[in-house]
C-alpha cells in the first residue's frame, strides 16, 4: 500500500523480472536472494517498500501488508537502476532521459 493506504495495483517490481502487483496490490515473486526492500514503479512514481517476514512456510516467506514510501531515481540502488529492463521502464515513464540514438549502420549519405 502507498502512504495513503491505497493498494499499489499494477505496479512493476524492479528487484527482479517478475510479474507486477495484482488488483489488490498483492504479489508473489521468486527472488534469487532474500530481499529486504521491494522497489516498485507504479505509473510514473517510484516506491520503496521495507519487507519484514511475518510468517515462513518452508521456503515461502509471507510479508503481509507493507507500506511503501515515495522514492526518487537517485535513491534507487545502482544494481537495480542499471538493469536494462529497469532503465527502459524508467525511460518510458520519463523518469530518466532516454539514451541518445546511434547513427544507423553505414554512416551518413
N, CA, C and O atoms as CSV, one atom per row, in Angstrom:
chain,resi,resn,atom,element,x,y,z
A,1,UNK,N,N,0.838,-1.185,0.000
A,1,UNK,CA,C,0.000,0.000,0.000
A,1,UNK,C,C,0.877,1.240,0.000
A,1,UNK,O,O,2.007,1.224,0.489
A,2,UNK,N,N,0.324,2.334,-0.568
A,2,UNK,CA,C,1.079,3.584,-0.525
A,2,UNK,C,C,0.870,4.253,0.829
A,2,UNK,O,O,0.151,3.723,1.676
A,3,UNK,N,N,1.491,5.411,1.040
A,3,UNK,CA,C,1.407,6.049,2.361
A,3,UNK,C,C,-0.004,6.511,2.704
A,3,UNK,O,O,-0.311,6.749,3.872
A,4,UNK,N,N,-0.870,6.639,1.690
A,4,UNK,CA,C,-2.272,6.996,1.938
A,4,UNK,C,C,-3.121,5.749,2.218
A,4,UNK,O,O,-4.306,5.863,2.531
A,5,UNK,N,N,-2.512,4.555,2.104
A,5,UNK,CA,C,-3.235,3.316,2.376
A,5,UNK,C,C,-3.877,2.671,1.162
A,5,UNK,O,O,-4.547,1.645,1.286
A,6,UNK,N,N,-3.680,3.265,-0.024
A,6,UNK,CA,C,-4.275,2.705,-1.247
A,6,UNK,C,C,-3.442,1.538,-1.760
A,6,UNK,O,O,-2.213,1.585,-1.711
A,7,UNK,N,N,-4.107,0.481,-2.258
A,7,UNK,CA,C,-3.360,-0.651,-2.821
A,7,UNK,C,C,-2.554,-0.220,-4.042
A,7,UNK,O,O,-3.011,0.594,-4.844
A,8,UNK,N,N,-1.367,-0.767,-4.171
A,8,UNK,CA,C,-0.500,-0.433,-5.301
A,8,UNK,C,C,-0.757,-1.417,-6.436
A,8,UNK,O,O,0.056,-2.297,-6.720
A,9,UNK,N,N,-1.910,-1.244,-7.076
A,9,UNK,CA,C,-2.295,-2.159,-8.158
A,9,UNK,C,C,-1.527,-1.842,-9.430
A,9,UNK,O,O,-1.289,-0.682,-9.768
A,10,UNK,N,N,-1.149,-2.904,-10.122
A,10,UNK,CA,C,-0.484,-2.745,-11.405
A,10,UNK,C,C,0.920,-2.176,-11.344
A,10,UNK,O,O,1.413,-1.664,-12.350
A,11,UNK,N,N,1.578,-2.248,-10.200
A,11,UNK,CA,C,2.945,-1.731,-10.085
A,11,UNK,C,C,3.939,-2.760,-10.600
A,11,UNK,O,O,3.735,-3.963,-10.439
A,12,UNK,N,N,5.000,-2.291,-11.213
A,12,UNK,CA,C,6.070,-3.168,-11.699
A,12,UNK,C,C,7.088,-3.342,-10.591
A,12,UNK,O,O,7.511,-2.367,-9.970
A,13,UNK,N,N,7.481,-4.575,-10.342
A,13,UNK,CA,C,8.514,-4.870,-9.353
A,13,UNK,C,C,9.858,-4.725,-10.053
A,13,UNK,O,O,10.096,-5.362,-11.079
A,14,UNK,N,N,10.744,-3.885,-9.499
A,14,UNK,CA,C,12.017,-3.601,-10.138
A,14,UNK,C,C,13.144,-4.521,-9.672
A,14,UNK,O,O,14.157,-4.641,-10.360
A,15,UNK,N,N,12.991,-5.166,-8.528
A,15,UNK,CA,C,14.054,-6.003,-7.976
A,15,UNK,C,C,14.457,-7.151,-8.893
A,15,UNK,O,O,15.625,-7.540,-8.919
A,16,UNK,N,N,13.512,-7.693,-9.639
A,16,UNK,CA,C,13.771,-8.846,-10.494
A,16,UNK,C,C,12.694,-8.892,-11.576
A,16,UNK,O,O,11.628,-8.300,-11.409
A,17,UNK,N,N,12.958,-9.586,-12.681
A,17,UNK,CA,C,11.946,-9.692,-13.746
A,17,UNK,C,C,10.843,-10.672,-13.356
A,17,UNK,O,O,10.822,-11.823,-13.793
A,18,UNK,N,N,9.940,-10.189,-12.531
A,18,UNK,CA,C,8.821,-10.988,-12.031
A,18,UNK,C,C,7.523,-10.255,-12.347
A,18,UNK,O,O,7.547,-9.064,-12.657
A,19,UNK,N,N,6.385,-10.954,-12.274
A,19,UNK,CA,C,5.104,-10.272,-12.539
A,19,UNK,C,C,4.890,-9.097,-11.587
A,19,UNK,O,O,5.420,-9.078,-10.476
A,20,UNK,N,N,4.107,-8.122,-12.037
A,20,UNK,CA,C,3.780,-6.952,-11.228
A,20,UNK,C,C,2.743,-7.276,-10.166
A,20,UNK,O,O,2.370,-8.434,-9.974
A,21,UNK,N,N,2.290,-6.254,-9.489
A,21,UNK,CA,C,1.300,-6.432,-8.429
A,21,UNK,C,C,-0.096,-6.585,-9.027
A,21,UNK,O,O,-0.383,-6.078,-10.111
A,22,UNK,N,N,-0.943,-7.283,-8.306
A,22,UNK,CA,C,-2.304,-7.527,-8.759
A,22,UNK,C,C,-3.240,-6.366,-8.447
A,22,UNK,O,O,-2.805,-5.307,-7.996
A,23,UNK,N,N,-4.526,-6.579,-8.692
A,23,UNK,CA,C,-5.545,-5.544,-8.490
A,23,UNK,C,C,-5.622,-5.073,-7.041
A,23,UNK,O,O,-5.975,-3.924,-6.776
A,24,UNK,N,N,-5.289,-5.965,-6.100
A,24,UNK,CA,C,-5.334,-5.598,-4.682
A,24,UNK,C,C,-3.960,-5.199,-4.152
A,24,UNK,O,O,-3.788,-4.994,-2.951
A,25,UNK,N,N,-2.974,-5.088,-5.062
A,25,UNK,CA,C,-1.622,-4.717,-4.657
A,25,UNK,C,C,-0.776,-5.899,-4.224
A,25,UNK,O,O,0.402,-5.730,-3.910
A,26,UNK,N,N,-1.353,-7.091,-4.202
A,26,UNK,CA,C,-0.614,-8.273,-3.776
A,26,UNK,C,C,0.340,-8.767,-4.842
A,26,UNK,O,O,0.212,-8.427,-6.018
A,27,UNK,N,N,1.296,-9.572,-4.419
A,27,UNK,CA,C,2.250,-10.140,-5.358
A,27,UNK,C,C,2.820,-11.441,-4.817
A,27,UNK,O,O,2.840,-11.686,-3.611
A,28,UNK,N,N,3.275,-12.256,-5.739
A,28,UNK,CA,C,4.034,-13.460,-5.428
A,28,UNK,C,C,5.252,-13.387,-6.325
A,28,UNK,O,O,5.116,-13.237,-7.539
A,29,UNK,N,N,6.436,-13.490,-5.753
A,29,UNK,CA,C,7.644,-13.368,-6.549
A,29,UNK,C,C,8.712,-14.324,-6.040
A,29,UNK,O,O,8.811,-14.593,-4.842
A,30,UNK,N,N,9.495,-14.824,-6.961
A,30,UNK,CA,C,10.627,-15.690,-6.651
A,30,UNK,C,C,11.887,-14.876,-6.920
A,30,UNK,O,O,12.215,-14.592,-8.072
A,31,UNK,N,N,12.587,-14.503,-5.859
A,31,UNK,CA,C,13.800,-13.709,-5.987
A,31,UNK,C,C,15.021,-14.605,-5.834
A,31,UNK,O,O,14.966,-15.596,-5.105
A,32,UNK,N,N,16.121,-14.278,-6.506
A,32,UNK,CA,C,17.326,-15.094,-6.395
A,32,UNK,C,C,17.988,-15.000,-5.011
A,32,UNK,O,O,18.775,-15.870,-4.637
A,33,UNK,N,N,17.670,-13.960,-4.270
A,33,UNK,CA,C,18.192,-13.796,-2.902
A,33,UNK,C,C,17.103,-13.151,-2.059
A,33,UNK,O,O,16.117,-12.638,-2.587
A,34,UNK,N,N,17.289,-13.181,-0.766
A,34,UNK,CA,C,16.290,-12.562,0.116
A,34,UNK,C,C,16.349,-11.043,-0.030
A,34,UNK,O,O,17.405,-10.430,0.130
A,35,UNK,N,N,15.216,-10.458,-0.330
A,35,UNK,CA,C,15.126,-9.007,-0.488
A,35,UNK,C,C,14.625,-8.388,0.811
A,35,UNK,O,O,13.681,-8.891,1.421
A,36,UNK,N,N,15.248,-7.316,1.225
A,36,UNK,CA,C,14.823,-6.603,2.434
A,36,UNK,C,C,13.949,-5.400,2.081
A,36,UNK,O,O,13.184,-4.914,2.914
A,37,UNK,N,N,14.069,-4.924,0.840
A,37,UNK,CA,C,13.275,-3.802,0.355
A,37,UNK,C,C,12.786,-4.137,-1.045
A,37,UNK,O,O,13.542,-4.625,-1.885
A,38,UNK,N,N,11.526,-3.870,-1.276
A,38,UNK,CA,C,10.934,-4.059,-2.592
A,38,UNK,C,C,10.876,-2.693,-3.260
A,38,UNK,O,O,10.439,-1.718,-2.649
A,39,UNK,N,N,11.317,-2.618,-4.518
A,39,UNK,CA,C,11.270,-1.369,-5.271
A,39,UNK,C,C,10.227,-1.512,-6.356
A,39,UNK,O,O,10.247,-2.473,-7.125
A,40,UNK,N,N,9.304,-0.545,-6.420
A,40,UNK,CA,C,8.190,-0.600,-7.361
A,40,UNK,C,C,8.148,0.637,-8.244
A,40,UNK,O,O,8.587,1.720,-7.857
A,41,UNK,N,N,7.604,0.444,-9.443
A,41,UNK,CA,C,7.295,1.551,-10.335
A,41,UNK,C,C,5.814,1.443,-10.644
A,41,UNK,O,O,5.376,0.485,-11.281
A,42,UNK,N,N,5.044,2.420,-10.197
A,42,UNK,CA,C,3.614,2.460,-10.488
A,42,UNK,C,C,3.363,3.730,-11.280
A,42,UNK,O,O,3.499,4.842,-10.770
A,43,UNK,N,N,2.991,3.538,-12.543
A,43,UNK,CA,C,2.852,4.659,-13.472
A,43,UNK,C,C,4.168,5.439,-13.490
A,43,UNK,O,O,5.192,4.903,-13.912
A,44,UNK,N,N,4.155,6.697,-13.038
A,44,UNK,CA,C,5.391,7.477,-13.077
A,44,UNK,C,C,5.960,7.739,-11.679
A,44,UNK,O,O,6.690,8.709,-11.478
A,45,UNK,N,N,5.630,6.887,-10.727
A,45,UNK,CA,C,6.199,7.088,-9.390
A,45,UNK,C,C,6.944,5.851,-8.917
A,45,UNK,O,O,6.511,4.716,-9.115
A,46,UNK,N,N,8.079,6.114,-8.285
A,46,UNK,CA,C,8.903,5.068,-7.693
A,46,UNK,C,C,8.565,4.958,-6.221
A,46,UNK,O,O,8.282,5.955,-5.557
A,47,UNK,N,N,8.596,3.728,-5.717
A,47,UNK,CA,C,8.299,3.494,-4.303
A,47,UNK,C,C,9.267,2.470,-3.743
A,47,UNK,O,O,9.759,1.598,-4.458
A,48,UNK,N,N,9.532,2.593,-2.449
A,48,UNK,CA,C,10.323,1.585,-1.748
A,48,UNK,C,C,9.473,1.018,-0.619
A,48,UNK,O,O,8.766,1.745,0.078
A,49,UNK,N,N,9.562,-0.291,-0.460
A,49,UNK,CA,C,8.704,-0.985,0.494
A,49,UNK,C,C,9.561,-1.899,1.367
A,49,UNK,O,O,10.075,-2.904,0.876
A,50,UNK,N,N,9.726,-1.577,2.635
A,50,UNK,CA,C,10.515,-2.451,3.504
A,50,UNK,C,C,9.767,-3.772,3.726
A,50,UNK,O,O,8.578,-3.782,4.043
A,51,UNK,N,N,10.484,-4.871,3.556
A,51,UNK,CA,C,9.867,-6.192,3.712
A,51,UNK,C,C,10.302,-6.817,5.030
A,51,UNK,O,O,11.494,-6.940,5.312
A,52,UNK,N,N,9.324,-7.206,5.826
A,52,UNK,CA,C,9.582,-7.919,7.074
A,52,UNK,C,C,8.785,-9.207,7.019
A,52,UNK,O,O,7.564,-9.188,6.862
A,53,UNK,N,N,9.479,-10.320,7.149
A,53,UNK,CA,C,8.826,-11.620,7.090
A,53,UNK,C,C,7.947,-11.788,8.323
A,53,UNK,O,O,8.418,-11.691,9.456
A,54,UNK,N,N,6.662,-12.042,8.084
A,54,UNK,CA,C,5.693,-12.233,9.173
A,54,UNK,C,C,5.507,-13.715,9.480
A,54,UNK,O,O,5.240,-14.111,10.615
A,55,UNK,N,N,5.659,-14.527,8.421
A,55,UNK,CA,C,5.449,-15.962,8.576
A,55,UNK,C,C,6.280,-16.662,7.515
A,55,UNK,O,O,6.450,-16.167,6.401
A,56,UNK,N,N,6.794,-17.831,7.892
A,56,UNK,CA,C,7.592,-18.614,6.946
A,56,UNK,C,C,6.965,-19.986,6.803
A,56,UNK,O,O,6.674,-20.656,7.795
A,57,UNK,N,N,6.756,-20.404,5.546
A,57,UNK,CA,C,6.224,-21.730,5.249
A,57,UNK,C,C,7.194,-22.413,4.303
A,57,UNK,O,O,7.221,-22.113,3.109
A,58,UNK,N,N,7.991,-23.330,4.832
A,58,UNK,CA,C,9.074,-23.962,4.078
A,58,UNK,C,C,9.973,-22.878,3.506
A,58,UNK,O,O,10.603,-22.152,4.274
A,59,UNK,N,N,10.057,-22.742,2.194
A,59,UNK,CA,C,10.916,-21.711,1.596
A,59,UNK,C,C,10.139,-20.444,1.233
A,59,UNK,O,O,10.723,-19.483,0.734
A,60,UNK,N,N,8.828,-20.438,1.480
A,60,UNK,CA,C,7.989,-19.278,1.167
A,60,UNK,C,C,7.953,-18.344,2.371
A,60,UNK,O,O,7.682,-18.763,3.496
A,61,UNK,N,N,8.231,-17.074,2.108
A,61,UNK,CA,C,8.187,-16.074,3.171
A,61,UNK,C,C,7.009,-15.147,2.919
A,61,UNK,O,O,6.887,-14.567,1.840
A,62,UNK,N,N,6.151,-15.008,3.908
A,62,UNK,CA,C,4.976,-14.140,3.807
A,62,UNK,C,C,5.285,-12.825,4.515
A,62,UNK,O,O,5.722,-12.813,5.666
A,63,UNK,N,N,5.052,-11.716,3.808
A,63,UNK,CA,C,5.360,-10.421,4.402
A,63,UNK,C,C,4.124,-9.675,4.872
A,63,UNK,O,O,4.244,-8.720,5.639
A,64,UNK,N,N,2.950,-10.079,4.437
A,64,UNK,CA,C,1.733,-9.381,4.843
A,64,UNK,C,C,1.642,-8.011,4.205
A,64,UNK,O,O,2.296,-7.740,3.198
A,65,UNK,N,N,0.828,-7.146,4.794
A,65,UNK,CA,C,0.630,-5.799,4.250
A,65,UNK,C,C,1.872,-4.947,4.496
A,65,UNK,O,O,2.433,-4.951,5.592
A,66,UNK,N,N,2.289,-4.227,3.479
A,66,UNK,CA,C,3.502,-3.418,3.542
A,66,UNK,C,C,3.158,-1.995,3.140
A,66,UNK,O,O,2.392,-1.783,2.199
A,67,UNK,N,N,3.722,-1.009,3.851
A,67,UNK,CA,C,3.523,0.395,3.477
A,67,UNK,C,C,4.737,0.875,2.701
A,67,UNK,O,O,5.871,0.763,3.168
A,68,UNK,N,N,4.491,1.410,1.514
A,68,UNK,CA,C,5.549,1.863,0.618
A,68,UNK,C,C,5.633,3.378,0.623
A,68,UNK,O,O,4.620,4.075,0.684
A,69,UNK,N,N,6.859,3.874,0.557
A,69,UNK,CA,C,7.098,5.315,0.567
A,69,UNK,C,C,7.671,5.765,-0.775
A,69,UNK,O,O,8.344,4.990,-1.454
A,70,UNK,N,N,7.408,7.009,-1.157
A,70,UNK,CA,C,7.954,7.544,-2.407
A,70,UNK,C,C,9.483,7.523,-2.400
A,70,UNK,O,O,10.123,7.577,-1.350
A,71,UNK,N,N,10.032,7.442,-3.588
A,71,UNK,CA,C,11.472,7.345,-3.768
A,71,UNK,C,C,11.831,8.102,-5.039
A,71,UNK,O,O,11.073,8.069,-6.008
A,72,UNK,N,N,12.979,8.786,-5.053
A,72,UNK,CA,C,13.393,9.403,-6.311
A,72,UNK,C,C,14.426,8.509,-6.982
A,72,UNK,O,O,15.018,7.644,-6.337
A,73,UNK,N,N,14.639,8.717,-8.262
A,73,UNK,CA,C,15.505,7.843,-9.060
A,73,UNK,C,C,16.900,7.736,-8.452
A,73,UNK,O,O,17.487,6.654,-8.445
A,74,UNK,N,N,17.434,8.833,-7.945
A,74,UNK,CA,C,18.790,8.825,-7.381
A,74,UNK,C,C,18.900,7.900,-6.170
A,74,UNK,O,O,19.994,7.428,-5.860
A,75,UNK,N,N,17.790,7.633,-5.481
A,75,UNK,CA,C,17.810,6.771,-4.303
A,75,UNK,C,C,17.675,5.284,-4.654
A,75,UNK,O,O,17.866,4.424,-3.794
A,76,UNK,N,N,17.353,4.987,-5.889
A,76,UNK,CA,C,17.220,3.605,-6.325
A,76,UNK,C,C,18.613,2.977,-6.346
A,76,UNK,O,O,19.520,3.540,-6.959
A,77,UNK,N,N,18.808,1.823,-5.693
A,77,UNK,CA,C,20.146,1.213,-5.666
A,77,UNK,C,C,20.698,1.008,-7.078
A,77,UNK,O,O,19.967,0.630,-7.993
A,78,UNK,N,N,21.992,1.262,-7.238
A,78,UNK,CA,C,22.639,1.184,-8.551
A,78,UNK,C,C,22.463,-0.180,-9.205
A,78,UNK,O,O,22.257,-0.257,-10.417
A,79,UNK,N,N,22.540,-1.265,-8.421
A,79,UNK,CA,C,22.415,-2.598,-9.021
A,79,UNK,C,C,21.044,-2.831,-9.630
A,79,UNK,O,O,20.904,-3.655,-10.533
A,80,UNK,N,N,20.044,-2.131,-9.160
A,80,UNK,CA,C,18.702,-2.225,-9.741
A,80,UNK,C,C,18.564,-1.211,-10.875
A,80,UNK,O,O,18.092,-1.554,-11.959
A,81,UNK,N,N,18.968,0.018,-10.634
A,81,UNK,CA,C,18.838,1.096,-11.621
A,81,UNK,C,C,19.576,0.783,-12.917
A,81,UNK,O,O,19.137,1.206,-13.987
A,82,UNK,N,N,20.679,0.058,-12.850
A,82,UNK,CA,C,21.495,-0.210,-14.032
A,82,UNK,C,C,21.037,-1.417,-14.844
A,82,UNK,O,O,21.616,-1.702,-15.893
A,83,UNK,N,N,20.020,-2.126,-14.389
A,83,UNK,CA,C,19.486,-3.237,-15.177
A,83,UNK,C,C,18.814,-2.662,-16.421
A,83,UNK,O,O,18.085,-1.674,-16.333
A,84,UNK,N,N,19.054,-3.273,-17.569
A,84,UNK,CA,C,18.493,-2.782,-18.833
A,84,UNK,C,C,16.970,-2.689,-18.767
A,84,UNK,O,O,16.388,-1.723,-19.260
A,85,UNK,N,N,16.328,-3.672,-18.171
A,85,UNK,CA,C,14.857,-3.688,-18.062
A,85,UNK,C,C,14.376,-2.490,-17.244
A,85,UNK,O,O,13.403,-1.836,-17.617
A,86,UNK,N,N,15.048,-2.204,-16.139
A,86,UNK,CA,C,14.652,-1.090,-15.268
A,86,UNK,C,C,14.916,0.241,-15.964
A,86,UNK,O,O,14.090,1.152,-15.896
A,87,UNK,N,N,16.060,0.360,-16.630
A,87,UNK,CA,C,16.372,1.585,-17.367
A,87,UNK,C,C,15.291,1.873,-18.402
A,87,UNK,O,O,14.837,3.010,-18.533
A,88,UNK,N,N,14.879,0.836,-19.138
A,88,UNK,CA,C,13.829,1.016,-20.155
A,88,UNK,C,C,12.524,1.475,-19.510
A,88,UNK,O,O,11.870,2.382,-20.025
A,89,UNK,N,N,12.135,0.865,-18.394
A,89,UNK,CA,C,10.894,1.254,-17.711
A,89,UNK,C,C,10.967,2.705,-17.227
A,89,UNK,O,O,9.998,3.452,-17.359
A,90,UNK,N,N,12.098,3.100,-16.674
A,90,UNK,CA,C,12.252,4.482,-16.195
A,90,UNK,C,C,12.217,5.476,-17.353
A,90,UNK,O,O,11.673,6.572,-17.213
A,91,UNK,N,N,12.794,5.100,-18.493
A,91,UNK,CA,C,12.754,5.968,-19.674
A,91,UNK,C,C,11.332,6.089,-20.203
A,91,UNK,O,O,10.907,7.177,-20.591
A,92,UNK,N,N,10.592,4.981,-20.223
A,92,UNK,CA,C,9.210,5.014,-20.705
A,92,UNK,C,C,8.342,5.948,-19.879
A,92,UNK,O,O,7.410,6.553,-20.409
A,93,UNK,N,N,8.631,6.076,-18.597
A,93,UNK,CA,C,7.857,6.956,-17.718
A,93,UNK,C,C,8.486,8.348,-17.607
A,93,UNK,O,O,8.039,9.174,-16.811
A,94,UNK,N,N,9.525,8.602,-18.409
A,94,UNK,CA,C,10.232,9.889,-18.433
A,94,UNK,C,C,10.828,10.248,-17.071
A,94,UNK,O,O,10.929,11.425,-16.723
A,95,UNK,N,N,11.216,9.235,-16.309
A,95,UNK,CA,C,11.875,9.487,-15.034
A,95,UNK,C,C,13.375,9.669,-15.216
A,95,UNK,O,O,14.046,10.267,-14.375
A,96,UNK,N,N,13.893,9.146,-16.327
A,96,UNK,CA,C,15.275,9.393,-16.723
A,96,UNK,C,C,15.268,9.691,-18.216
A,96,UNK,O,O,14.347,9.304,-18.935
A,97,UNK,N,N,16.304,10.379,-18.670
A,97,UNK,CA,C,16.399,10.713,-20.087
A,97,UNK,C,C,16.727,9.468,-20.897
A,97,UNK,O,O,17.469,8.595,-20.446
A,98,UNK,N,N,16.176,9.398,-22.072
A,98,UNK,CA,C,16.481,8.295,-22.975
A,98,UNK,C,C,17.897,8.462,-23.494
A,98,UNK,O,O,18.371,9.580,-23.693
A,99,UNK,N,N,18.567,7.343,-23.709
A,99,UNK,CA,C,19.926,7.379,-24.260
A,99,UNK,C,C,19.860,7.888,-25.690
A,99,UNK,O,O,18.910,7.577,-26.409
A,100,UNK,N,N,20.847,8.663,-26.117
A,100,UNK,CA,C,20.830,9.146,-27.499
A,100,UNK,C,C,20.932,7.970,-28.464
A,100,UNK,O,O,21.628,6.989,-28.204
A,101,UNK,N,N,20.229,8.091,-29.571
A,101,UNK,CA,C,20.244,7.040,-30.579
A,101,UNK,C,C,21.529,7.128,-31.384
A,101,UNK,O,O,21.988,8.222,-31.713
A,102,UNK,N,N,22.104,5.986,-31.699
A,102,UNK,CA,C,23.312,5.973,-32.503
A,102,UNK,C,C,22.927,6.011,-33.972
A,102,UNK,O,O,21.828,5.599,-34.343
A,103,UNK,N,N,23.827,6.502,-34.802
A,103,UNK,CA,C,23.565,6.593,-36.229
A,103,UNK,C,C,23.385,5.186,-36.813
A,103,UNK,O,O,23.986,4.224,-36.334
A,104,UNK,N,N,22.571,5.084,-37.830
A,104,UNK,CA,C,22.333,3.802,-38.468
A,104,UNK,C,C,23.641,3.295,-39.075
A,104,UNK,O,O,24.514,4.082,-39.441
A,105,UNK,N,N,23.761,1.991,-39.176
A,105,UNK,CA,C,24.967,1.395,-39.759
A,105,UNK,C,C,25.163,1.929,-41.174
A,105,UNK,O,O,24.201,2.121,-41.918
A,106,UNK,N,N,26.417,2.165,-41.531
A,106,UNK,CA,C,26.701,2.650,-42.874
A,106,UNK,C,C,26.995,4.136,-42.903
A,106,UNK,O,O,27.415,4.659,-43.936
A,107,UNK,N,N,26.784,4.828,-41.793
A,107,UNK,CA,C,27.106,6.257,-41.742
A,107,UNK,C,C,26.093,7.129,-42.449
A,107,UNK,O,O,25.007,6.671,-42.803
A,108,UNK,N,N,26.448,8.387,-42.656
A,108,UNK,CA,C,25.548,9.344,-43.308
A,108,UNK,C,C,25.771,9.333,-44.809
A,108,UNK,O,O,26.886,9.069,-45.260
A,109,UNK,N,N,24.733,9.614,-45.600
A,109,UNK,CA,C,24.879,9.599,-47.057
A,109,UNK,C,C,25.714,10.745,-47.536
A,109,UNK,O,O,25.938,10.885,-48.739
